[in-house]
Amino acid sequence: QQPVQSPQAVILREGEDAVINCSSSKALYSVHWYRQKHGEAPVFLMILLKGGEQKGHDKISASFNEKKQQSSLYLTASQLSYSGTYFCGTEGFSNDYKLSFGAGTTVTVRA
Amino acid sequence: NAGVTQTPKFRVLKTGQSMTLLCAQDMNHEYMYWYRQDPGMGLRLIHYSVGEGTTAKGEVPDGYNVSRLKKQNFLLGLESAAPSQTSVYFCASSYLVGTGISYEQYFGPGTRLTVT
């Protein structure tokens, strides 16, 4: 079952912050975050494992609340290069190494 | 090191025709995946493989078949194409970190398929 992402789209000015949420109805082992630029392949940003950890990638960070089965991606002091569609991918405890991806959140950063 | 490559990049088929999409990776990854991406739907898993000679169904397997005869290649077949299979198809590969944690997926550049 696909996780639910919100919002569907967000428009930012350079330097502004944004939060993208990913929510699942099933227990999660890990959450992955990917970014896809228009016309390109998705690119891995980070993976968060159960344990409530928080990770970062430049000024992009994420948290994982396993009890709530939710993850959030934080875009801090956004840059033009942050534009793209962000996908969360969730992995359950079935031990089959496959992800269910959300529908994506399109981020547009304007100068 | 080419990473993940996909052949072809573009294809137009008529309804009822068949074709095979080829995915190749040179990173010695165990796991390989085929996704389709449609507007507003994100990435949906079609089939995947956890090793040479093994395949499994994903979320949307109907109308597709796969084979993984060699570790580095993962083929996606459409036996009788339908307009509903018009989509962008992405292949990905991944490897298992020693402690049993699946790790990042590396995606190929995609194949844009149109079925008329």
Interface residues (C-beta under 8 A of the other chain):
Chain A: Q2 S30 H32 Y34 E40 A41 P42 V43 F44 I47 L49 F87 G89 E91 D96 Y97 K98 L99 S100 F101 G102 A103 G104
Chain B: Y31 Y33 Y35 G40 M41 G42 L43 R44 L45 Y48 V50 A56 G58 E59 F90 S94 L96 I101 S102 Y103 E104 Q105 Y106 F107 G108 P109 G110
